[in-house]
Amino acid sequence: MGIVDSGTQVKTEMFGTLAGGGVVQKYTLTSAEVELELISYGARVVALKTKDRDGVWGDVTLGYGELKPYVENTNAFFGVIAGRYANRIANGRFELEGKTVQTTINDGENMLHGGVEGFDQRNWEGEVVADGVEFALVSPDGDQGYPGALTVRVRYTLKGSVVRIDYSAKSDKTTVVNLTNHAYFNLDGEASGTILGEELTLEADAYTPVTDAAAIPTGEIAKVEGTPFDFRKATVIGSRIGETNDQLTFGRGYDHNWVVRGKAGELRPAAKVVAPKSGRVLVVETTEPAIQFYSGNFLDGTLVGKSGVAYVQRSGFCLETQAFPDAPNHGNFPSATLKAGEEYTSVTTWEFGVE
């Protein structure tokens, strides 16, 4: 165990062994306010514990207590780093430098979170650093169809009540990159039921509507005003989720991309969630242009979490800071292209507190 100046402790232990013999490491980062557990498989969050208003610790992220269900159940993406391209690309196909790129398809006719074998299914190399751990991965040229050998680094650090995620990547060929963390949160605790009573604020005046249940953006950037997608003021997540609205019908709830106010590339507020029952608060800041709010619509009770409780529909929410979905196919969306030799960088922070 290493103790660093900020008071953050980092502990390393084995979490499990993969069928091919690879060892999955677990890293536990502890401060006075937060305990964050990470594993090398998927560079993922497996637990995140904070105090409620009464000072009682609770785990606020969905997941499992052992390796096997993470390997066997890949559709939920609990806590993973999604890539090489998080979210969706229509038909897994796009034009890049005059050539057609075809990725693997794993979501109907489309690509989701990197393809058939995304970064969530890789055992990353972990290294303890000051206040945290840095995971590294090399994705070879042609991996899942993407051009360029891509070297990726994701650093998680914990200082006090703030978890910071620093992403960086370089490629030897021009490619596309969109990395995010896919943690599911429930601020009342991961075994406490649904998130429908929690209150969400999104720092966004616009969102990107989707064509149908495949959740591919139409290309429109639409105002949230006058729609169930207006979270500019704190709004109970469940208050409008059942309204008659094509967009809500397509996603069986919220599974959409909001355009974060301010300048992409600068760390700025994106979202805030308050759980009135426990008093816990989560504030998300990011340098990314957008954030995907997903209300756990496809959880159906078949996955049983680390507390032995089945994860029913809407028992967790995701706030995935990101480039726009399907950006390579929409010239009016911010570019997700990474030129050969240039560096992709991104920062997201999660700050925890109580009200």
C-alpha positions in Angstrom: 0.0 0.0 0.0 1.4 3.4 -1.0 0.4 6.6 0.9 0.8 9.8 -1.0 0.7 13.5 0.1 -3.0 14.0 -0.6 -4.0 11.3 1.8 -5.1 8.9 -0.9 -4.1 5.3 -0.4 -3.7 2.9 -3.3 -3.9 -0.9 -2.7 -3.3 -3.6 -5.3 -4.5 -7.2 -5.2 -5.5 -9.9 -7.6 -9.2 -9.9 -8.7 -9.2 -13.1 -10.9 -7.8 -15.0 -13.8 -9.0 -15.0 -17.4 -9.5 -18.3 -19.3 -6.3 -17.5 -21.3 -4.3 -17.2 -18.1 -4.2 -13.4 -17.8 -4.3 -12.1 -14.3 -6.9 -9.3 -13.6 -5.6 -6.9 -11.0 -7.8 -4.8 -8.6 -6.8 -1.4 -7.4 -8.5 0.3 -4.5 -8.1 4.1 -4.1 -9.2 5.4 -0.7 -9.6 9.0 0.6 -11.5 10.3 3.6 -14.6 10.8 1.4 -14.5 8.1 -1.3 -13.4 4.6 -1.9 -12.9 3.7 -5.6 -12.4 0.1 -6.8 -11.0 -0.5 -10.3 -10.0 -3.7 -12.2 -7.7 -4.1 -15.2 -10.3 -6.0 -17.2 -12.0 -3.2 -19.1 -10.1 -0.6 -17.0 -13.4 -0.5 -15.2 -15.0 0.8 -12.0 -16.3 -2.1 -9.9 -17.3 -0.2 -6.8 -17.5 3.4 -5.6 -18.3 4.0 -2.0 -19.3 7.4 -0.5 -21.1 8.6 2.6 -24.8 9.6 2.8 -26.0 12.6 4.8 -25.8 10.5 8.0 -22.2 9.6 7.4 -23.1 6.0 6.4 -21.0 4.5 3.6 -22.7 3.0 0.6 -21.6 1.6 -2.9 -23.2 3.8 -5.5 -22.2 2.0 -8.7 -23.7 -1.2 -10.2 -21.5 -4.2 -10.9 -20.3 -7.6 -9.7 -18.1 -8.9 -6.9 -16.2 -11.4 -9.0 -14.7 -11.6 -12.5 -16.8 -14.3 -14.1 -20.0 -12.3 -14.7 -18.0 -9.4 -16.2 -16.5 -11.8 -18.8 -19.8 -13.5 -19.5 -22.2 -10.5 -19.5 -20.8 -8.0 -21.9 -24.0 -6.2 -23.0 -24.4 -4.0 -19.8 -20.9 -2.5 -20.0 -20.8 -2.0 -16.2 -18.1 0.6 -15.3 -16.0 0.0 -18.4 -13.9 2.2 -20.6 -15.8 2.1 -23.9 -13.8 2.4 -27.1 -12.3 2.7 -29.7 -15.5 4.6 -30.4 -18.0 4.8 -27.6 -21.7 4.9 -28.4 -22.9 4.2 -31.9 -21.9 4.4 -35.5 -24.5 3.7 -38.1 -23.9 0.4 -39.9 -20.4 0.5 -38.4 -19.4 2.4 -41.5 -17.9 5.9 -42.3 -15.7 7.7 -44.7 -12.2 8.7 -43.6 -9.7 10.4 -45.9 -11.6 9.3 -48.9 -11.8 5.6 -47.9 -14.7 3.6 -46.4 -14.0 2.2 -43.0 -16.1 -0.8 -41.9 -16.0 -1.8 -38.2 -17.4 -4.9 -36.6 -21.2 -4.8 -35.9 -22.6 -5.7 -32.5 -25.8 -3.8 -32.0 -28.3 -4.8 -34.7 -26.9 -3.3 -37.9 -24.7 -0.8 -36.0 -21.5 -0.5 -34.0 -21.8 0.1 -30.3 -19.0 0.9 -27.9 -16.2 -0.2 -30.1 -17.6 -3.3 -31.8 -17.7 -7.0 -31.2 -14.6 -6.9 -29.0 -14.3 -3.4 -27.7 -11.9 -2.0 -25.1 -14.3 -3.2 -22.4 -13.2 -6.8 -23.1 -9.4 -6.2 -22.9 -7.2 -6.7 -19.9 -5.3 -3.4 -19.6 -1.9 -2.9 -18.1 -2.2 -1.1 -14.8 0.4 1.0 -13.0 0.1 2.7 -9.7 0.7 6.4 -9.9 0.4 9.3 -7.5 -3.2 9.3 -6.1 -4.3 6.5 -8.4 -3.7 4.1 -11.2 -3.0 4.5 -15.0 -4.2 1.8 -17.4 -2.6 1.4 -20.8 -3.7 -0.5 -23.9 -2.4 -0.9 -27.5 -5.1 -1.4 -30.1 -3.4 -2.7 -33.3 -4.0 -1.4 -36.8 -7.3 -2.9 -38.1 -8.6 -3.8 -34.6 -12.4 -4.2 -35.0 -11.9 -2.5 -38.5 -10.5 0.8 -37.2 -7.3 2.1 -39.0 -4.1 2.8 -37.1 -2.3 1.3 -34.2 -3.7 3.2 -31.2 -1.9 3.6 -27.9 -4.4 4.5 -25.1 -3.9 5.6 -21.5 -6.6 6.1 -18.9 -5.6 7.5 -15.6 -8.0 7.5 -12.6 -7.0 9.6 -9.6 -8.7 10.4 -6.3 -8.2 13.5 -4.3 -10.7 14.0 -1.4 -14.2 13.8 -2.8 -13.1 14.1 -6.5 -12.5 11.2 -8.9 -10.7 12.5 -12.0 -10.3 10.5 -15.3 -7.7 11.6 -17.8 -7.8 10.0 -21.2 -5.1 10.2 -23.9 -4.4 8.4 -27.1 -2.1 8.5 -30.2 -2.4 6.7 -33.5 0.1 6.0 -36.3 -2.7 6.5 -38.9 -5.6 8.9 -39.0 -8.5 7.2 -37.2 -11.6 8.1 -35.0 -11.5 8.0 -31.2 -14.3 8.5 -28.6 -13.5 7.2 -25.1 -15.8 7.3 -22.1 -16.5 5.6 -18.8 -19.8 3.7 -18.6 -20.4 3.5 -14.9 -24.0 3.0 -13.7 -24.8 5.1 -10.7 -27.5 4.9 -8.1 -26.8 7.5 -5.4 -29.1 5.7 -2.8 -27.0 2.6 -3.2 -26.5 -0.1 -5.9 -29.1 -2.4 -4.3 -31.7 0.3 -3.4 -34.2 0.0 -6.3 -34.6 2.5 -9.1 -33.2 5.9 -9.8 -36.5 7.4 -10.8 -36.7 9.6 -7.7 -33.2 11.2 -8.1 -33.0 14.7 -9.4 -31.0 15.5 -12.5 -29.6 18.8 -13.9 -27.9 18.8 -17.3 -25.9 21.9 -18.5 -27.4 21.6 -22.0 -29.7 23.7 -24.1 -29.8 21.1 -27.0 -29.7 17.4 -27.6 -29.4 15.1 -30.7 -32.7 13.3 -31.5 -32.5 9.7 -32.9 -34.1 8.1 -35.9 -35.7 5.1 -34.2 -35.0 2.4 -31.6 -31.5 1.9 -33.1 -30.6 5.2 -31.4 -28.7 6.6 -34.4 -28.8 10.4 -34.5 -30.8 12.1 -37.2 -28.2 14.8 -37.5 -30.4 17.4 -36.0 -29.3 19.4 -33.0 -32.6 20.2 -31.3 -33.5 22.6 -28.5 -34.6 20.9 -25.3 -37.0 23.7 -24.4 -40.6 22.5 -24.2 -39.6 18.8 -24.3 -39.1 16.0 -21.7 -35.4 16.5 -22.5 -35.1 19.8 -20.7 -33.0 19.2 -17.6 -31.7 22.8 -17.3 -33.3 22.9 -13.9 -33.2 20.1 -11.4 -35.9 17.6 -12.5 -36.9 14.3 -11.0 -35.7 11.6 -13.5 -39.0 9.7 -13.4 -41.3 12.8 -13.7 -41.5 12.7 -17.5 -40.0 9.4 -18.5 -43.4 7.9 -19.2 -44.7 10.7 -21.4 -46.0 10.0 -24.9 -43.0 11.1 -26.9 -41.4 9.4 -29.9 -37.9 9.9 -28.6 -38.7 8.3 -25.2 -40.5 5.5 -27.0 -37.5 4.8 -29.2 -35.1 4.5 -26.2 -37.6 3.0 -23.8 -36.7 6.0 -21.7 -33.7 8.4 -21.8 -30.7 7.1 -23.9 -29.7 10.3 -25.7 -26.8 12.7 -26.3 -27.0 16.2 -24.8 -24.8 19.1 -26.1 -22.8 20.5 -23.1 -22.8 24.3 -22.8 -19.5 26.0 -23.1 -16.3 25.4 -25.1 -15.3 21.8 -25.7 -11.7 21.2 -24.5 -12.3 23.2 -21.3 -13.3 21.5 -18.1 -16.8 22.8 -17.3 -20.0 21.6 -15.5 -22.0 19.0 -17.4 -24.4 17.3 -14.9 -25.5 17.2 -11.3 -27.6 14.5 -9.6 -29.1 14.8 -6.1 -30.7 11.8 -4.3 -33.2 13.3 -1.8 -33.5 10.0 0.1 -29.8 9.6 1.0 -28.7 13.2 0.4 -25.8 12.1 -1.9 -24.8 14.4 -4.7 -22.8 13.8 -7.8 -21.4 16.6 -10.0 -19.9 15.8 -13.4 -17.5 18.1 -15.2 -15.9 17.4 -18.6 -13.8 18.7 -21.5 -16.0 16.7 -23.9 -18.6 18.3 -26.2 -21.5 16.1 -25.0 -22.9 13.8 -22.4 -25.1 10.7 -22.9 -27.7 10.3 -20.2 -28.9 6.7 -20.1 -31.6 5.8 -17.6 -30.9 2.0 -17.4 -33.9 1.1 -19.7 -32.6 -2.3 -20.8 -31.8 -3.6 -17.3 -34.5 -6.3 -16.8 -33.7 -8.1 -13.6 -31.7 -10.9 -15.2 -28.4 -9.6 -13.9 -27.7 -10.0 -10.2 -25.3 -7.6 -8.7 -22.6 -7.7 -6.0 -25.2 -7.4 -3.1 -27.2 -10.3 -4.5 -30.0 -8.0 -5.7 -31.3 -8.2 -9.3 -30.8 -5.1 -11.3 -34.3 -4.2 -12.5 -35.1 -1.6 -15.2 -33.8 1.8 -14.2 -31.9 0.7 -11.2 -28.9 2.8 -12.4 -28.1 5.7 -14.7 -25.1 6.5 -16.8 -23.6 9.9 -17.6 -21.2 9.2 -20.4 -19.1 12.2 -21.3 -18.2 11.9 -25.0 -18.0 13.0 -28.6 -21.4 12.9 -30.4 -22.7 9.5 -31.4 -22.2 8.7 -35.1 -20.1 11.9 -35.5 -18.0 10.5 -38.4 -21.2 10.4 -40.5 -22.4 14.0 -39.7 -20.4 16.9 -40.9 -22.3 19.3 -38.6 -21.2 17.4 -35.5 -17.9 18.1 -33.7 -15.2 16.0 -35.3 -14.0 12.8 -33.6 -11.1 12.3 -36.0 -7.6 11.9 -34.6 -4.9 12.6 -37.1 -1.8 10.4 -37.3 0.8 11.5 -34.7 -1.5 13.9 -32.9 -2.7 13.4 -29.3 -6.3 12.8 -28.2 -6.9 14.1 -24.6 -10.0 14.3 -22.5 -10.8 14.9 -18.8 -13.9 14.1 -16.8 -14.4 14.5 -13.0 -16.9 13.1 -10.6 -17.3 15.1 -7.4 -19.3 13.6 -4.5 -21.0 15.3 -1.6 -24.2 15.5 0.4 -27.1 17.9 0.7 
